[in-house]
Amino acid sequence: MSDVYYKTINRVTSVLLFVEGIKDAAYGELAEIRMEDGSSITGQVLDTRNGLSIVQSFGETRGMNLEKTRVRFMGRTSHLSVSTDMLGRIFDGMGRPRDNGPPIYSNEELDINGSPINPYSREEPSEFIETGISTIDGMNTLVRGQKLPIFSASGLPHNRLAAQIARQAKILSSSEGFSIVFGGIGINSEEANFFKREFEETGALEKSVMFLNISSEPSMERIILPRLALTTAEYLAYSQNMHVLVILTDMTNYCESLREISAAREEVPGRRGYPGYMYTDLSTIYERAGKINNRKGSITQLPILTMPGDDITHPIPDLTGYITEGQIVLSRELNRKGVYPNVDVLLSLSRLMNQGIGKSSTREDHRGVADQLYAAYSRGKDLRNLTEIVGEEALSANDKKFLNFADMFESRFVNQGYYEDREISKTLDLGWELFGGLDINEIKRVKPEYIKKYGKWEGSNASK
């Protein structure tokens, strides 16, 4: 650690200090910014070249006196003290206690940027994580080691969904440790209080570590927070052999901070003003999920982002979709109908679903039931659009059954209570109940032996 203070600040922008005459500063190195009144704030080196270092301030820079402000480079990168004592605790975007509890004292400190994982050492994600939500468990199954984002939009209940998943998520083996790491990025005070209250009152906090950054706090904390959360998850997974579910909301706020810092550095903007390296930056977060050979623990990610203007082609969801293994998309139309959780299953996808379902994981009929639900609901929605043109009277009796199926699917399968925790067997049984409203010869995606074993047909809908 250097004791040399530099008074060679060339200029200051809203979030950056440009310090000249620096020869040995390193990318990511921490810096102490000593103000005129003797107070100090922390910063981090974002770039260094030709003797000029760009330092991101973690605090306020307005009114800073360039001649009397000094900068000291600390010779180390950001580290986080980690311990199992973090479970049940709430921290801010810099890793400081937010719950009036003591700081975490530990002999083990980890670099928040993580260590690169050799692709050869990665295990393929597998094994079912039950969220208790039918549209996820039944049709877009989450598996250990997967990164499965939730695409939402302004005004939709993604925060309630995040809290419900954190409360209900579990693995089927009770002998293995399971924990939640929750990161609130740039959320407002009302949202922060909601999450704190939900986690504390439902007991979810006991198995969780929370990091909360409020929108009024420095934007740099929004860049650091997901890395703090994932560093904590890596410790719990790979040192304590736990299976960890990381929930990050809202990644759009993270990307907005990235754009703000890029603009302050006067970089050439990419799509819609976001930096051209945003794909690479997001991958440094999302790719920290997974399973590693010879390690018992795993990290599963469920990042949540709000699509600006409900646009799924916006750079943030677009780039996220390239990196992750599917997406859960929330529907404004279903939300208007009062359906919760308002998951649009036809736009949603879990690319690793097959690796977490089946006879040894969920149930033997799971794949067939999911495929049949997709097919029947899709046909019902097409017929719903057709009736707006020709009227329901023009439909055949069989078509009307599919039209009714679409309504029942939304009201009974998709819709469920905020405190309703459905086991996977109940979800699949509910699917079979809905199939009972169709003719049995329309069930073409499920094996005949499963139709015979689980089918619930009576009367005119039975075999012809």
One Martini backbone bead per residue (centre of mass of N, CA, C, O) as a GRO file, in nm:
protein
  464
    1MET     BB    1   0.094   0.037   0.025
    2SER     BB    2   0.064   0.363  -0.044
    3ASP     BB    3   0.171   0.702   0.088
    4VAL     BB    4   0.108   0.848  -0.174
    5TYR     BB    5   0.002   1.170  -0.273
    6TYR     BB    6  -0.198   1.307  -0.527
    7LYS     BB    7  -0.212   1.655  -0.693
    8THR     BB    8  -0.302   1.568  -1.021
    9ILE     BB    9  -0.582   1.681  -1.090
   10ASN     BB   10  -0.730   1.769  -1.387
   11ARG     BB   11  -1.034   1.643  -1.358
   12VAL     BB   12  -1.401   1.655  -1.305
   13THR     BB   13  -1.674   1.468  -1.298
   14SER     BB   14  -1.951   1.327  -1.175
   15VAL     BB   15  -1.759   1.031  -1.129
   16LEU     BB   16  -1.466   1.141  -1.220
   17LEU     BB   17  -1.107   1.110  -1.205
   18PHE     BB   18  -0.818   1.284  -1.339
   19VAL     BB   19  -0.490   1.146  -1.307
   20GLU     BB   20  -0.166   1.252  -1.312
   21GLY     BB   21   0.147   1.092  -1.302
   22ILE     BB   22   0.091   0.774  -1.339
   23LYS     BB   23   0.267   0.450  -1.348
   24ASP     BB   24   0.135   0.201  -1.130
   25ALA     BB   25  -0.148   0.163  -1.194
   26ALA     BB   26  -0.433  -0.051  -1.162
   27TYR     BB   27  -0.677  -0.233  -1.261
   28GLY     BB   28  -0.909  -0.204  -0.990
   29GLU     BB   29  -0.783  -0.021  -0.804
   30LEU     BB   30  -0.770   0.127  -0.511
   31ALA     BB   31  -0.878   0.451  -0.373
   32GLU     BB   32  -0.795   0.751  -0.199
   33ILE     BB   33  -1.003   1.037  -0.131
   34ARG     BB   34  -0.885   1.347  -0.020
   35MET     BB   35  -1.020   1.606   0.121
   36GLU     BB   36  -1.010   1.928   0.230
   37ASP     BB   37  -1.153   1.841   0.526
   38GLY     BB   38  -1.027   1.522   0.558
   39SER     BB   39  -1.202   1.357   0.412
   40SER     BB   40  -1.301   1.029   0.276
   41ILE     BB   41  -1.303   0.835  -0.028
   42THR     BB   42  -1.372   0.585  -0.245
   43GLY     BB   43  -1.198   0.424  -0.520
   44GLN     BB   44  -1.156   0.327  -0.878
   45VAL     BB   45  -0.978   0.192  -1.131
   46LEU     BB   46  -1.066   0.207  -1.483
   47ASP     BB   47  -0.801   0.356  -1.599
   48THR     BB   48  -0.460   0.322  -1.759
   49ARG     BB   49  -0.259   0.572  -1.939
   50ASN     BB   50   0.004   0.765  -1.999
   51GLY     BB   51  -0.019   0.859  -1.676
   52LEU     BB   52  -0.337   0.815  -1.677
   53SER     BB   53  -0.597   0.813  -1.430
   54ILE     BB   54  -0.916   0.663  -1.382
   55VAL     BB   55  -1.142   0.756  -1.117
   56GLN     BB   56  -1.390   0.608  -0.934
   57SER     BB   57  -1.634   0.736  -0.738
   58PHE     BB   58  -1.825   0.649  -0.433
   59GLY     BB   59  -1.892   0.956  -0.426
   60GLU     BB   60  -1.904   1.284  -0.396
   61THR     BB   61  -1.790   1.559  -0.642
   62ARG     BB   62  -1.917   1.805  -0.562
   63GLY     BB   63  -1.703   2.076  -0.493
   64MET     BB   64  -1.428   1.993  -0.574
   65ASN     BB   65  -1.091   2.061  -0.497
   66LEU     BB   66  -0.828   2.018  -0.703
   67GLU     BB   67  -0.582   2.140  -0.534
   68LYS     BB   68  -0.680   1.986  -0.239
   69THR     BB   69  -0.701   1.712  -0.368
   70ARG     BB   70  -0.629   1.367  -0.292
   71VAL     BB   71  -0.447   1.067  -0.411
   72ARG     BB   72  -0.448   0.717  -0.313
   73PHE     BB   73  -0.289   0.418  -0.386
   74MET     BB   74  -0.351   0.084  -0.242
   75GLY     BB   75  -0.261  -0.196  -0.402
   76ARG     BB   76  -0.571  -0.300  -0.432
   77THR     BB   77  -0.849  -0.474  -0.453
   78SER     BB   78  -1.158  -0.573  -0.418
   79HIS     BB   79  -1.278  -0.704  -0.108
   80LEU     BB   80  -1.441  -0.981   0.075
   81SER     BB   81  -1.570  -1.071   0.366
   82VAL     BB   82  -1.619  -1.417   0.455
   83SER     BB   83  -1.914  -1.588   0.596
   84THR     BB   84  -2.169  -1.760   0.757
   85ASP     BB   85  -2.260  -1.491   0.910
   86MET     BB   86  -2.419  -1.369   0.657
   87LEU     BB   87  -2.650  -1.517   0.733
   88GLY     BB   88  -2.921  -1.300   0.794
   89ARG     BB   89  -2.810  -1.054   0.633
   90ILE     BB   90  -2.765  -0.692   0.566
   91PHE     BB   91  -2.641  -0.506   0.284
   92ASP     BB   92  -2.475  -0.300   0.094
   93GLY     BB   93  -2.307  -0.199  -0.205
   94MET     BB   94  -2.020  -0.235  -0.013
   95GLY     BB   95  -2.069  -0.450   0.239
   96ARG     BB   96  -2.225  -0.300   0.451
   97PRO     BB   97  -2.411  -0.280   0.710
   98ARG     BB   98  -2.793  -0.250   0.720
   99ASP     BB   99  -2.884  -0.391   1.025
  100ASN     BB  100  -2.702  -0.294   1.277
  101GLY     BB  101  -2.475  -0.476   1.259
  102PRO     BB  102  -2.190  -0.623   1.247
  103PRO     BB  103  -1.920  -0.675   1.105
  104ILE     BB  104  -1.731  -0.882   0.905
  105TYR     BB  105  -1.513  -1.121   1.052
  106SER     BB  106  -1.233  -1.246   0.855
  107ASN     BB  107  -0.972  -1.441   0.711
  108GLU     BB  108  -1.158  -1.436   0.454
  109GLU     BB  109  -1.078  -1.309   0.129
  110LEU     BB  110  -1.239  -1.190  -0.173
  111ASP     BB  111  -1.246  -1.128  -0.493
  112ILE     BB  112  -1.511  -0.972  -0.660
  113ASN     BB  113  -1.421  -1.077  -0.961
  114GLY     BB  114  -1.306  -1.336  -0.941
  115SER     BB  115  -1.244  -1.650  -1.101
  116PRO     BB  116  -1.160  -1.815  -1.355
  117ILE     BB  117  -1.324  -2.070  -1.541
  118ASN     BB  118  -1.265  -2.365  -1.657
  119PRO     BB  119  -1.453  -2.515  -1.891
  120TYR     BB  120  -1.358  -2.813  -1.830
  121SER     BB  121  -1.463  -2.791  -1.512
  122ARG     BB  122  -1.745  -2.795  -1.602
  123GLU     BB  123  -2.068  -2.865  -1.532
  124GLU     BB  124  -2.365  -2.966  -1.614
  125PRO     BB  125  -2.658  -2.864  -1.571
  126SER     BB  126  -2.866  -2.990  -1.296
  127GLU     BB  127  -3.132  -3.034  -1.136
  128PHE     BB  128  -3.399  -2.952  -0.942
  129ILE     BB  129  -3.575  -2.640  -0.885
  130GLU     BB  130  -3.816  -2.543  -0.657
  131THR     BB  131  -4.065  -2.267  -0.661
  132GLY     BB  132  -4.397  -2.317  -0.668
  133ILE     BB  133  -4.428  -2.241  -0.983
  134SER     BB  134  -4.585  -2.359  -1.254
  135THR     BB  135  -4.458  -2.198  -1.501
  136ILE     BB  136  -4.173  -2.297  -1.413
  137ASP     BB  137  -4.174  -2.597  -1.322
  138GLY     BB  138  -4.353  -2.711  -1.570
  139MET     BB  139  -4.228  -2.515  -1.839
  140ASN     BB  140  -3.947  -2.360  -1.694
  141THR     BB  141  -3.717  -2.517  -1.572
  142LEU     BB  142  -3.506  -2.507  -1.295
  143VAL     BB  143  -3.152  -2.550  -1.271
  144ARG     BB  144  -2.861  -2.631  -1.159
  145GLY     BB  145  -2.644  -2.376  -1.290
  146GLN     BB  146  -2.836  -2.177  -1.400
  147LYS     BB  147  -2.937  -1.902  -1.628
  148LEU     BB  148  -3.256  -1.732  -1.555
  149PRO     BB  149  -3.429  -1.485  -1.672
  150ILE     BB  150  -3.639  -1.195  -1.603
  151PHE     BB  151  -3.878  -1.040  -1.810
  152SER     BB  152  -3.985  -0.717  -1.770
  153ALA     BB  153  -4.180  -0.427  -1.658
  154SER     BB  154  -4.316  -0.151  -1.592
  155GLY     BB  155  -4.549  -0.231  -1.326
  156LEU     BB  156  -4.469  -0.511  -1.270
  157PRO     BB  157  -4.459  -0.805  -1.037
  158HIS     BB  158  -4.140  -0.885  -0.990
  159ASN     BB  159  -4.098  -0.846  -0.685
  160ARG     BB  160  -4.301  -1.058  -0.589
  161LEU     BB  161  -4.172  -1.293  -0.742
  162ALA     BB  162  -3.895  -1.279  -0.605
  163ALA     BB  163  -4.000  -1.322  -0.314
  164GLN     BB  164  -4.140  -1.595  -0.366
  165ILE     BB  165  -3.893  -1.751  -0.459
  166ALA     BB  166  -3.719  -1.704  -0.205
  167ARG     BB  167  -3.927  -1.849  -0.014
  168GLN     BB  168  -3.977  -2.137  -0.195
  169ALA     BB  169  -3.713  -2.231  -0.265
  170LYS     BB  170  -3.593  -2.568  -0.356
  171ILE     BB  171  -3.467  -2.883  -0.282
  172LEU     BB  172  -3.530  -3.224  -0.269
  173SER     BB  173  -3.274  -3.242  -0.091
  174SER     BB  174  -3.249  -3.210   0.259
  175SER     BB  175  -2.924  -3.272   0.299
  176GLU     BB  176  -2.880  -3.011   0.140
  177GLY     BB  177  -2.761  -2.706   0.105
  178PHE     BB  178  -2.959  -2.391   0.107
  179SER     BB  179  -2.944  -2.066  -0.061
  180ILE     BB  180  -2.975  -1.703  -0.061
  181VAL     BB  181  -2.887  -1.440  -0.296
  182PHE     BB  182  -2.964  -1.093  -0.267
  183GLY     BB  183  -2.998  -0.825  -0.524
  184GLY     BB  184  -3.046  -0.473  -0.496
  185ILE     BB  185  -3.053  -0.254  -0.785
  186GLY     BB  186  -3.154   0.062  -0.767
  187ILE     BB  187  -3.367   0.080  -0.559
  188ASN     BB  188  -3.615   0.186  -0.379
  189SER     BB  189  -3.729   0.228  -0.062
  190GLU     BB  190  -3.990   0.067  -0.095
  191GLU     BB  191  -3.857  -0.190  -0.208
  192ALA     BB  192  -3.660  -0.240   0.024
  193ASN     BB  193  -3.878  -0.271   0.245
  194PHE     BB  194  -4.023  -0.507   0.115
  195PHE     BB  195  -3.791  -0.713   0.121
  196LYS     BB  196  -3.728  -0.702   0.420
  197ARG     BB  197  -4.009  -0.783   0.520
  198GLU     BB  198  -4.041  -1.051   0.367
  199PHE     BB  199  -3.786  -1.194   0.477
  200GLU     BB  200  -3.849  -1.163   0.783
  201GLU     BB  201  -4.156  -1.267   0.810
  202THR     BB  202  -4.095  -1.557   0.649
  203GLY     BB  203  -3.779  -1.656   0.708
  204ALA     BB  204  -3.581  -1.621   0.455
  205LEU     BB  205  -3.331  -1.479   0.593
  206GLU     BB  206  -3.193  -1.729   0.729
  207LYS     BB  207  -3.102  -1.832   0.413
  208SER     BB  208  -2.984  -1.533   0.366
  209VAL     BB  209  -2.834  -1.276   0.150
  210MET     BB  210  -2.830  -0.917   0.155
  211PHE     BB  211  -2.826  -0.666  -0.112
  212LEU     BB  212  -2.865  -0.300  -0.093
  213ASN     BB  213  -2.942  -0.050  -0.344
  214ILE     BB  214  -3.007   0.276  -0.362
  215SER     BB  215  -3.088   0.519  -0.592
  216SER     BB  216  -2.938   0.756  -0.414
  217GLU     BB  217  -2.689   0.611  -0.458
  218PRO     BB  218  -2.412   0.539  -0.593
  219SER     BB  219  -2.356   0.402  -0.904
  220MET     BB  220  -2.106   0.220  -0.837
  221GLU     BB  221  -2.264   0.021  -0.653
  222ARG     BB  222  -2.414  -0.115  -0.898
  223ILE     BB  223  -2.148  -0.250  -1.003
  224ILE     BB  224  -2.064  -0.409  -0.734
  225LEU     BB  225  -2.299  -0.577  -0.610
  226PRO     BB  226  -2.307  -0.838  -0.793
  227ARG     BB  227  -2.014  -0.916  -0.702
  228LEU     BB  228  -2.074  -0.956  -0.407
  229ALA     BB  229  -2.294  -1.171  -0.438
  230LEU     BB  230  -2.113  -1.380  -0.599
  231THR     BB  231  -1.892  -1.410  -0.390
  232THR     BB  232  -2.075  -1.525  -0.173
  233ALA     BB  233  -2.175  -1.766  -0.340
  234GLU     BB  234  -1.895  -1.898  -0.384
  235TYR     BB  235  -1.840  -1.955  -0.090
  236LEU     BB  236  -2.093  -2.128  -0.026
  237ALA     BB  237  -2.047  -2.338  -0.259
  238TYR     BB  238  -1.713  -2.403  -0.254
  239SER     BB  239  -1.671  -2.403   0.076
  240GLN     BB  240  -1.985  -2.503   0.190
  241ASN     BB  241  -2.160  -2.690  -0.004
  242MET     BB  242  -2.378  -2.512  -0.148
  243HIS     BB  243  -2.690  -2.422  -0.277
  244VAL     BB  244  -2.724  -2.132  -0.492
  245LEU     BB  245  -2.952  -1.856  -0.518
  246VAL     BB  246  -2.941  -1.584  -0.747
  247ILE     BB  247  -3.092  -1.260  -0.701
  248LEU     BB  248  -3.130  -0.997  -0.953
  249THR     BB  249  -3.245  -0.654  -0.884
  250ASP     BB  250  -3.194  -0.444  -1.149
  251MET     BB  251  -3.018  -0.481  -1.446
  252THR     BB  252  -3.092  -0.208  -1.571
  253ASN     BB  253  -2.949  -0.033  -1.356
  254TYR     BB  254  -2.672  -0.137  -1.419
  255CYS     BB  255  -2.662  -0.043  -1.722
  256GLU     BB  256  -2.706   0.258  -1.663
  257SER     BB  257  -2.439   0.291  -1.506
  258LEU     BB  258  -2.258   0.205  -1.736
  259ARG     BB  259  -2.343   0.441  -1.921
  260GLU     BB  260  -2.259   0.672  -1.735
  261ILE     BB  261  -1.956   0.602  -1.723
  262SER     BB  262  -1.902   0.604  -2.028
  263ALA     BB  263  -1.978   0.903  -2.069
  264ALA     BB  264  -1.763   1.017  -1.868
  265ARG     BB  265  -1.527   0.882  -2.058
  266GLU     BB  266  -1.592   0.944  -2.360
  267GLU     BB  267  -1.719   0.716  -2.514
  268VAL     BB  268  -1.813   0.532  -2.769
  269PRO     BB  269  -2.116   0.456  -2.852
  270GLY     BB  270  -2.361   0.234  -2.887
  271ARG     BB  271  -2.642   0.103  -2.846
  272ARG     BB  272  -2.832   0.349  -2.716
  273GLY     BB  273  -2.552   0.443  -2.552
  274TYR     BB  274  -2.418   0.190  -2.498
  275PRO     BB  275  -2.160   0.012  -2.445
  276GLY     BB  276  -1.980  -0.210  -2.644
  277TYR     BB  277  -1.901  -0.390  -2.364
  278MET     BB  278  -2.167  -0.506  -2.233
  279TYR     BB  279  -2.154  -0.803  -2.297
  280THR     BB  280  -1.892  -0.863  -2.143
  281ASP     BB  281  -1.984  -0.755  -1.870
  282LEU     BB  282  -2.230  -0.945  -1.829
  283SER     BB  283  -2.064  -1.211  -1.847
  284THR     BB  284  -1.910  -1.164  -1.569
  285ILE     BB  285  -2.180  -1.240  -1.422
  286TYR     BB  286  -2.335  -1.486  -1.553
  287GLU     BB  287  -2.072  -1.687  -1.564
  288ARG     BB  288  -2.084  -1.741  -1.234
  289ALA     BB  289  -2.246  -1.969  -1.303
  290GLY     BB  290  -2.256  -2.309  -1.170
  291LYS     BB  291  -2.061  -2.609  -1.211
  292ILE     BB  292  -1.800  -2.803  -1.047
  293ASN     BB  293  -1.572  -3.014  -1.042
  294ASN     BB  294  -1.552  -3.157  -0.725
  295ARG     BB  295  -1.810  -2.987  -0.641
  296LYS     BB  296  -2.101  -2.969  -0.450
  297GLY     BB  297  -2.175  -2.704  -0.531
  298SER     BB  298  -2.391  -2.423  -0.650
  299ILE     BB  299  -2.487  -2.178  -0.912
  300THR     BB  300  -2.786  -1.987  -0.943
  301GLN     BB  301  -2.951  -1.771  -1.177
  302LEU     BB  302  -3.199  -1.478  -1.127
  303PRO     BB  303  -3.234  -1.239  -1.328
  304ILE     BB  304  -3.374  -0.903  -1.332
  305LEU     BB  305  -3.554  -0.719  -1.592
  306THR     BB  306  -3.644  -0.412  -1.740
  307MET     BB  307  -3.806  -0.327  -2.028
  308PRO     BB  308  -3.774  -0.077  -2.225
  309GLY     BB  309  -4.079  -0.027  -2.360
  310ASP     BB  310  -4.133  -0.343  -2.383
  311ASP     BB  311  -3.848  -0.422  -2.527
  312ILE     BB  312  -3.696  -0.723  -2.628
  313THR     BB  313  -3.473  -0.570  -2.833
  314HIS     BB  314  -3.323  -0.452  -2.632
  315PRO     BB  315  -3.000  -0.463  -2.531
  316ILE     BB  316  -3.042  -0.595  -2.255
  317PRO     BB  317  -3.218  -0.847  -2.328
  318ASP     BB  318  -3.059  -0.932  -2.575
  319LEU     BB  319  -2.781  -0.993  -2.437
  320THR     BB  320  -2.889  -1.176  -2.217
  321GLY     BB  321  -3.000  -1.399  -2.411
  322TYR     BB  322  -2.715  -1.485  -2.520
  323ILE     BB  323  -2.595  -1.584  -2.233
  324THR     BB  324  -2.834  -1.731  -2.151
  325GLU     BB  325  -3.089  -2.010  -2.069
  326GLY     BB  326  -3.320  -1.810  -2.130
  327GLN     BB  327  -3.670  -1.710  -2.034
  328ILE     BB  328  -3.887  -1.501  -1.836
  329VAL     BB  329  -4.202  -1.369  -1.936
  330LEU     BB  330  -4.387  -1.088  -1.880
  331SER     BB  331  -4.737  -0.991  -1.889
  332ARG     BB  332  -4.952  -0.728  -1.944
  333GLU     BB  333  -5.215  -0.870  -2.018
  334LEU     BB  334  -5.236  -1.053  -1.766
  335ASN     BB  335  -5.226  -0.821  -1.562
  336ARG     BB  336  -5.499  -0.692  -1.651
  337LYS     BB  337  -5.656  -0.968  -1.566
  338GLY     BB  338  -5.523  -1.058  -1.275
  339VAL     BB  339  -5.272  -1.230  -1.326
  340TYR     BB  340  -5.090  -1.449  -1.095
  341PRO     BB  341  -4.832  -1.492  -1.249
  342ASN     BB  342  -4.749  -1.305  -1.556
  343VAL     BB  343  -4.673  -1.558  -1.750
  344ASP     BB  344  -4.542  -1.603  -2.075
  345VAL     BB  345  -4.503  -1.914  -2.204
  346LEU     BB  346  -4.459  -1.856  -2.520
  347LEU     BB  347  -4.192  -1.664  -2.451
  348SER     BB  348  -4.079  -1.884  -2.287
  349LEU     BB  349  -3.753  -2.037  -2.171
  350SER     BB  350  -3.580  -2.356  -2.102
  351ARG     BB  351  -3.291  -2.503  -2.223
  352LEU     BB  352  -3.245  -2.705  -1.947
  353MET     BB  353  -3.497  -2.872  -1.867
  354ASN     BB  354  -3.423  -3.178  -1.941
  355GLN     BB  355  -3.194  -3.188  -1.700
  356GLY     BB  356  -3.443  -3.163  -1.452
  357ILE     BB  357  -3.621  -3.398  -1.564
  358GLY     BB  358  -3.817  -3.677  -1.467
  359LYS     BB  359  -3.828  -3.968  -1.296
  360SER     BB  360  -3.569  -3.884  -1.100
  361SER     BB  361  -3.692  -3.581  -1.041
  362THR     BB  362  -4.004  -3.555  -1.098
  363ARG     BB  363  -4.166  -3.688  -1.371
  364GLU     BB  364  -4.232  -3.890  -1.639
  365ASP     BB  365  -4.461  -3.674  -1.770
  366HIS     BB  366  -4.344  -3.384  -1.794
  367ARG     BB  367  -4.271  -3.332  -2.092
  368GLY     BB  368  -4.549  -3.398  -2.217
  369VAL     BB  369  -4.719  -3.195  -2.060
  370ALA     BB  370  -4.574  -2.939  -2.152
  371ASP     BB  371  -4.616  -2.975  -2.457
  372GLN     BB  372  -4.930  -2.986  -2.444
  373LEU     BB  373  -4.974  -2.709  -2.318
  374TYR     BB  374  -4.850  -2.546  -2.540
  375ALA     BB  375  -5.029  -2.645  -2.776
  376ALA     BB  376  -5.313  -2.577  -2.657
  377TYR     BB  377  -5.268  -2.276  -2.591
  378SER     BB  378  -5.186  -2.181  -2.871
  379ARG     BB  379  -5.454  -2.263  -3.008
  380GLY     BB  380  -5.640  -2.095  -2.824
  381LYS     BB  381  -5.518  -1.814  -2.899
  382ASP     BB  382  -5.576  -1.827  -3.199
  383LEU     BB  383  -5.887  -1.850  -3.161
  384ARG     BB  384  -5.922  -1.586  -3.009
  385ASN     BB  385  -5.840  -1.410  -3.251
  386LEU     BB  386  -6.056  -1.518  -3.450
  387THR     BB  387  -6.318  -1.427  -3.291
  388GLU     BB  388  -6.271  -1.118  -3.350
  389ILE     BB  389  -6.373  -1.171  -3.652
  390VAL     BB  390  -6.606  -1.428  -3.657
  391GLY     BB  391  -6.671  -1.548  -3.401
  392GLU     BB  392  -6.773  -1.811  -3.196
  393GLU     BB  393  -6.998  -1.942  -3.383
  394ALA     BB  394  -6.779  -2.042  -3.611
  395LEU     BB  395  -6.704  -2.264  -3.430
  396SER     BB  396  -6.631  -2.556  -3.332
  397ALA     BB  397  -6.657  -2.772  -3.075
  398ASN     BB  398  -6.351  -2.824  -3.056
  399ASP     BB  399  -6.254  -2.529  -3.058
  400LYS     BB  400  -6.404  -2.447  -2.795
  401LYS     BB  401  -6.226  -2.619  -2.612
  402PHE     BB  402  -5.963  -2.456  -2.665
  403LEU     BB  403  -6.072  -2.186  -2.576
  404ASN     BB  404  -6.131  -2.280  -2.285
  405PHE     BB  405  -5.845  -2.372  -2.218
  406ALA     BB  406  -5.709  -2.094  -2.221
  407ASP     BB  407  -5.875  -1.982  -1.983
  408MET     BB  408  -5.805  -2.206  -1.773
  409PHE     BB  409  -5.501  -2.180  -1.781
  410GLU     BB  410  -5.489  -1.887  -1.671
  411SER     BB  411  -5.682  -1.927  -1.406
  412ARG     BB  412  -5.531  -2.207  -1.292
  413PHE     BB  413  -5.223  -2.232  -1.374
  414VAL     BB  414  -5.100  -1.949  -1.374
  415ASN     BB  415  -5.279  -1.883  -1.149
  416GLN     BB  416  -5.166  -1.774  -0.819
  417GLY     BB  417  -5.081  -1.739  -0.512
  418TYR     BB  418  -4.847  -1.575  -0.322
  419TYR     BB  419  -4.876  -1.830  -0.094
  420GLU     BB  420  -4.856  -2.050  -0.322
  421ASP     BB  421  -4.712  -2.382  -0.291
  422ARG     BB  422  -4.636  -2.583  -0.556
  423GLU     BB  423  -4.602  -2.884  -0.632
  424ILE     BB  424  -4.511  -3.067  -0.900
  425SER     BB  425  -4.743  -3.273  -0.884
  426LYS     BB  426  -4.970  -3.060  -0.884
  427THR     BB  427  -4.903  -2.931  -1.154
  428LEU     BB  428  -4.940  -3.188  -1.329
  429ASP     BB  429  -5.231  -3.253  -1.239
  430LEU     BB  430  -5.349  -2.988  -1.347
  431GLY     BB  431  -5.292  -3.050  -1.640
  432TRP     BB  432  -5.477  -3.302  -1.656
  433GLU     BB  433  -5.739  -3.154  -1.589
  434LEU     BB  434  -5.735  -2.977  -1.846
  435PHE     BB  435  -5.736  -3.212  -2.053
  436GLY     BB  436  -6.033  -3.309  -1.978
  437GLY     BB  437  -6.160  -3.078  -2.184
  438LEU     BB  438  -6.054  -3.273  -2.396
  439ASP     BB  439  -5.996  -3.476  -2.630
  440ILE     BB  440  -5.804  -3.756  -2.621
  441ASN     BB  441  -5.712  -3.738  -2.937
  442GLU     BB  442  -5.549  -3.450  -2.873
  443ILE     BB  443  -5.330  -3.617  -2.713
  444LYS     BB  444  -5.000  -3.610  -2.874
  445ARG     BB  445  -4.747  -3.549  -2.650
  446VAL     BB  446  -4.825  -3.815  -2.496
  447LYS     BB  447  -4.786  -4.104  -2.375
  448PRO     BB  448  -5.006  -4.362  -2.351
  449GLU     BB  449  -4.921  -4.464  -2.062
  450TYR     BB  450  -4.974  -4.180  -1.929
  451ILE     BB  451  -5.268  -4.150  -2.000
  452LYS     BB  452  -5.360  -4.402  -1.844
  453LYS     BB  453  -5.237  -4.314  -1.561
  454TYR     BB  454  -5.330  -3.975  -1.554
  455GLY     BB  455  -5.595  -3.956  -1.669
  456LYS     BB  456  -5.924  -3.736  -1.671
  457TRP     BB  457  -6.167  -3.890  -1.822
  458GLU     BB  458  -6.511  -3.817  -1.922
  459GLY     BB  459  -6.730  -3.925  -2.123
  460SER     BB  460  -6.719  -3.746  -2.424
  461ASN     BB  461  -6.389  -3.718  -2.386
  462ALA     BB  462  -6.336  -3.988  -2.437
  463SER     BB  463  -6.275  -4.246  -2.606
  464LYS     BB  464  -6.351  -4.327  -2.963
   0.00000   0.00000   0.00000
